[in-house]
Amino acid sequence: MNSIIAWVGGKRLMRKEIIKQIPEHQRYVEVFGGAGWVLFGKSKEKPDWTKESEYQEIYNDLNSDLVLFWKYVRQHPEALHSELECQLVSRQLFNERKLGIFRTELEQAVSFYLQLCSSFGSNSENFCIRTSNKVFPLRNSEVIIKASERLKNVIIENMDYDSLIKKYDKVNSFFFCDPPYYNQEDFYARNGLNNFNKHNELFELLSGIKGKFLLTYNDHDYIRSLYKDFNVQTIETKYSFSGKQTEANNLIITNY
């Protein structure tokens, strides 16, 4: 299935190739979760990935607003949908929500989604609406219920990448890592979080893990030099930003 939100750096156009390359594993960990395109696109059935009786899926992101939204999708889809049904598309309300004053967690989760859907490039900063009347897709109850069912048994974490990897690393773990791209970190900035700049530290951590990893990056000489001893593939893909498509080379890096 598809993700239910747009997110900078989402892997909608690469996920089929990524999923084809996922090895057998017992624990799936999405380290830089974002919109979760690979998680939503892959099978959740145990026989597809492991011969063991138990199978785990972990979604993680450092953005606490994003994590709160996914928790409400999973645990309270009806309440989330009910609130969205009565919301207005309004520049004034958009700017008021940016102040970040909320009475409840539900209000915060709804606000996060509304800002995402009615902003330029889904950056939650500049008001912009689609020409279509389907501004808020989650007003369709079937969409949010389906997403809730998919996330039912997924563990949702809100940790930094190194703590997460150390916590879940085992021989039968598989880590999908899609960090902010090198020299493009500013595109991912939101909610006051510091831009990710620990590319070398991520490399050092992944180099010593017990499990397997698949890492996606932009095609840059620095990244190629870091991971020269691993399997590096070049993938041609297109990115869509506010209706415009751009072609670019991406890297898929694995330790298997």
C-alpha positions as CSV (number, residue, x, y, z in Angstrom):
1,M,0.0,0.0,0.0
2,N,1.0,3.6,-0.3
3,S,2.0,6.0,2.4
4,I,-0.7,8.4,3.4
5,I,1.5,11.6,3.6
6,A,4.0,13.4,1.5
7,W,7.4,14.0,3.0
8,V,10.7,15.5,1.8
9,G,13.0,12.7,0.6
10,G,10.2,10.1,0.5
11,K,11.1,6.9,-1.3
12,R,7.9,6.4,-3.3
13,L,9.8,6.1,-6.7
14,M,12.6,3.9,-5.3
15,R,10.7,1.6,-3.0
16,K,10.1,-1.2,-5.5
17,E,13.8,-1.6,-6.2
18,I,14.6,-1.3,-2.4
19,I,12.0,-3.9,-1.5
20,K,13.3,-6.3,-4.1
21,Q,16.7,-6.2,-2.4
22,I,15.6,-6.8,1.2
23,P,17.2,-10.0,2.5
24,E,15.7,-12.6,4.8
25,H,15.5,-11.2,8.3
26,Q,13.5,-11.5,11.5
27,R,13.5,-7.8,12.6
28,Y,12.9,-4.9,10.2
29,V,14.0,-1.5,11.4
30,E,13.3,1.7,9.4
31,V,15.8,4.1,11.0
32,F,14.9,7.5,9.3
33,G,11.2,6.7,8.9
34,G,9.6,9.8,7.4
35,A,6.6,8.9,5.3
36,G,7.4,5.2,5.6
37,W,7.1,4.4,1.9
38,V,9.1,1.2,2.2
39,L,7.4,0.1,5.3
40,F,3.9,0.6,3.8
41,G,5.0,-1.0,0.5
42,K,6.6,-4.1,1.9
43,S,4.7,-7.2,3.0
44,K,4.0,-7.5,6.7
45,E,3.6,-11.3,6.5
46,K,6.2,-13.3,8.4
47,P,6.7,-16.1,5.8
48,D,7.8,-13.5,3.3
49,W,10.9,-12.5,5.3
50,T,11.8,-15.1,7.9
51,K,11.5,-18.8,8.8
52,E,11.2,-18.0,12.5
53,S,7.9,-17.9,14.4
54,E,8.3,-14.2,15.4
55,Y,8.7,-11.2,13.3
56,Q,9.2,-7.5,14.3
57,E,8.8,-4.2,12.5
58,I,10.1,-1.0,13.9
59,Y,9.5,2.5,12.6
60,N,11.6,5.4,13.9
61,D,11.9,9.1,13.3
62,L,13.5,11.9,15.4
63,N,10.6,14.3,14.6
64,S,8.3,14.0,17.6
65,D,5.3,15.6,15.8
66,L,5.6,13.0,13.0
67,V,5.8,10.2,15.5
68,L,2.8,11.5,17.4
69,F,0.8,11.6,14.1
70,W,1.6,8.0,13.3
71,K,0.7,6.9,16.8
72,Y,-2.8,8.5,16.4
73,V,-3.2,6.8,13.0
74,R,-2.4,3.5,14.6
75,Q,-4.3,3.8,17.9
76,H,-7.1,6.4,17.3
77,P,-7.9,6.5,13.6
78,E,-11.6,7.2,14.2
79,A,-10.9,10.2,16.4
80,L,-8.3,11.5,13.9
81,H,-10.7,11.2,11.0
82,S,-13.6,12.8,13.0
83,E,-11.5,15.9,13.7
84,L,-10.3,16.1,10.1
85,E,-13.8,16.1,8.7
86,C,-14.6,19.4,10.3
87,Q,-11.4,21.3,9.4
88,L,-11.3,24.3,7.1
89,V,-8.7,25.1,4.4
90,S,-7.6,28.5,5.6
91,R,-4.4,30.6,5.4
92,Q,-5.3,32.3,8.7
93,L,-5.7,29.0,10.5
94,F,-2.5,27.7,8.9
95,N,-0.6,30.6,10.3
96,E,-2.2,30.2,13.7
97,R,-1.2,26.6,13.9
98,K,2.4,27.5,13.2
99,L,2.4,29.1,16.7
100,G,2.3,25.5,18.1
101,I,-0.3,26.1,20.8
102,F,-2.4,23.0,21.3
103,R,-4.8,21.9,24.0
104,T,-4.5,18.1,23.4
105,E,-2.2,15.6,21.6
106,L,-5.0,14.9,19.2
107,E,-5.2,18.6,18.3
108,Q,-1.4,18.6,17.8
109,A,-1.6,15.5,15.5
110,V,-4.4,17.0,13.4
111,S,-2.5,20.3,13.1
112,F,0.6,18.5,12.0
113,Y,-1.3,16.8,9.2
114,L,-3.1,19.9,8.1
115,Q,0.1,21.9,7.9
116,L,1.7,19.2,5.9
117,C,-1.1,18.9,3.3
118,S,-1.6,22.7,2.8
119,S,2.0,23.8,2.5
120,F,4.3,24.3,-0.4
121,G,6.5,21.2,-0.9
122,S,4.9,19.7,2.3
123,N,7.4,21.7,4.3
124,S,4.7,23.0,6.8
125,E,6.0,26.5,6.4
126,N,4.3,28.3,3.5
127,F,0.6,28.1,2.8
128,C,-0.2,26.5,-0.6
129,I,-3.2,24.3,-1.6
130,R,-3.7,21.9,-4.5
131,T,-6.0,22.8,-7.4
132,S,-7.8,19.5,-6.7
133,N,-10.6,19.5,-4.1
134,K,-8.9,16.6,-2.4
135,V,-6.7,18.7,-0.1
136,F,-6.9,16.4,2.9
137,P,-6.9,12.8,1.7
138,L,-7.4,11.4,5.2
139,R,-11.0,12.8,5.2
140,N,-11.6,9.4,3.4
141,S,-12.1,7.1,6.4
142,E,-11.1,4.0,4.4
143,V,-7.6,5.4,3.8
144,I,-6.8,6.1,7.5
145,I,-8.4,2.8,8.7
146,K,-6.2,0.8,6.2
147,A,-3.1,2.7,7.4
148,S,-4.1,2.0,11.0
149,E,-4.3,-1.8,10.3
150,R,-0.9,-1.8,8.6
151,L,0.7,-0.1,11.6
152,K,-1.2,-2.3,14.2
153,N,1.8,-4.4,15.2
154,V,4.6,-1.9,14.3
155,I,6.7,-0.6,17.1
156,I,6.9,3.2,16.7
157,E,10.1,4.8,18.2
158,N,11.2,8.5,18.6
159,M,15.0,8.1,18.9
160,D,18.2,9.3,17.4
161,Y,19.7,6.9,14.8
162,D,22.6,5.6,16.8
163,S,20.6,4.8,19.9
164,L,18.0,3.0,17.8
165,I,20.5,0.9,15.8
166,K,22.4,-0.1,19.0
167,K,19.1,-1.1,20.7
168,Y,17.8,-3.3,17.8
169,D,21.0,-4.7,16.3
170,K,21.1,-8.5,16.1
171,V,22.4,-11.0,13.6
172,N,18.9,-11.3,12.1
173,S,18.1,-7.6,12.1
174,F,17.7,-5.6,8.9
175,F,18.1,-1.8,8.9
176,F,16.7,0.4,6.1
177,C,18.5,3.7,6.4
178,D,17.4,6.8,4.4
179,P,19.2,9.7,6.0
180,P,19.1,13.3,4.8
181,Y,21.2,13.4,1.7
182,Y,24.8,14.8,1.8
183,N,25.0,18.5,1.2
184,Q,21.2,18.7,0.9
185,E,20.4,18.6,4.6
186,D,18.7,22.0,4.6
187,F,15.8,20.5,2.5
188,Y,14.9,18.4,5.5
189,A,14.9,21.1,8.2
190,R,11.7,21.4,10.2
191,N,10.2,21.8,13.7
192,G,13.4,23.3,15.1
193,L,15.4,20.0,14.8
194,N,19.1,20.4,14.0
195,N,20.1,19.4,10.5
196,F,21.6,16.0,10.2
197,N,25.3,16.2,9.6
198,K,26.6,12.9,11.1
199,H,27.3,11.1,7.8
200,N,30.7,9.8,8.9
201,E,29.4,8.7,12.3
202,L,26.6,6.8,10.6
203,F,29.1,5.1,8.4
204,E,31.2,4.1,11.3
205,L,28.2,2.7,13.2
206,L,26.9,0.7,10.2
207,S,30.4,-0.7,9.5
208,G,30.3,-2.6,12.8
209,I,26.8,-3.8,13.2
210,K,25.8,-7.5,13.5
211,G,22.8,-7.2,11.2
212,K,22.4,-6.2,7.6
213,F,21.6,-2.8,6.2
214,L,20.4,-1.1,3.0
215,L,21.3,2.5,2.8
216,T,20.1,5.1,0.3
217,Y,22.0,8.3,-0.6
218,N,22.5,10.9,-3.3
219,D,25.4,10.1,-5.7
220,H,28.3,12.1,-4.3
221,D,32.0,11.4,-4.3
222,Y,32.2,11.8,-0.5
223,I,29.6,9.1,0.1
224,R,31.2,6.8,-2.5
225,S,34.6,7.2,-0.8
226,L,33.1,6.4,2.6
227,Y,31.4,3.2,1.5
228,K,33.9,2.1,-1.1
229,D,34.3,-1.3,0.7
230,F,30.6,-2.1,0.5
231,N,28.2,-3.0,-2.3
232,V,27.3,0.3,-4.1
233,Q,24.7,0.5,-6.9
234,T,23.7,3.5,-8.9
235,I,19.9,3.9,-9.5
236,E,18.4,6.4,-11.9
237,T,15.2,7.9,-10.6
238,K,13.0,11.0,-10.8
239,Y,11.9,13.2,-7.9
240,S,8.6,15.1,-7.8
241,F,8.5,18.5,-6.1
242,S,5.3,20.6,-6.3
243,G,4.4,18.9,-9.6
244,K,7.8,19.2,-11.2
245,Q,10.0,16.1,-11.8
246,T,13.8,16.1,-11.7
247,E,16.1,13.3,-12.7
248,A,18.9,12.3,-10.4
249,N,21.2,9.4,-9.6
250,N,20.9,7.7,-6.2
251,L,23.0,5.2,-4.5
252,I,21.8,1.9,-2.9
253,I,24.5,0.7,-0.5
254,T,24.4,-2.7,1.3
255,N,26.7,-4.8,3.5
256,Y,25.4,-8.1,1.9
